[in-house]
Amino acid sequence: MEDLSFLPFFLTEEIYVIPSDLTEFAEDKQSESVTIESKPEDKAPVSLKVAQPETTEVKQIKEEPKITQKQVEPAKDYIPPVYSGLFAKKILILVHTPGLNFDHKDLLLKILGAIKLTNEDVAILPSGHIKSKEDFDWMLTVDKTKLITFGLPEKWRKQISDSFENYKIYNQSNFQLLFSDNLDLISQDVNAKKQLWGALQQLVANG
């Protein structure tokens, strides 16, 4: 008979979603540097090369500070896709679904509860909220310690990692990555639950 001792970990108390305010991330552009070129001077006789042009140029720069402090305003502010949670522990949960009200969300919250995570610790991001290249880039580059995905199709996985087998932990440059089956399959398949539980335990143990 198959060992089902891990199942109680998925039957913890329900965790309710706390709405999160939208966080804005501004894309800063580097300020332009203005090069001040001294005007070419007429050639002077050798006997007159006793002035101190370098000192004179330095004084001129100090008298006109506005030239060296010129800055360029950002073209626009980037608004990241809407997610659920406070993202306190920098754990991003990417679910392949149109929006935040998806099937088996209660199961996802119980799974997170089984590894001592609450809605405050994570950001639950529906793939349907990623609508542009800027959104996808944000998802990949946002400061995070772990990225856990549920039900991503292969074409999405290939854009995230060269290796994308389910229930294996991949160490990226600055975060850990875990691919999983969709929540509907996990809700019905005991073997999928068991594999997910083992991978999540290893992910937590890695810190």
Disulfide bonds with the S-S distance in Angstrom:
none
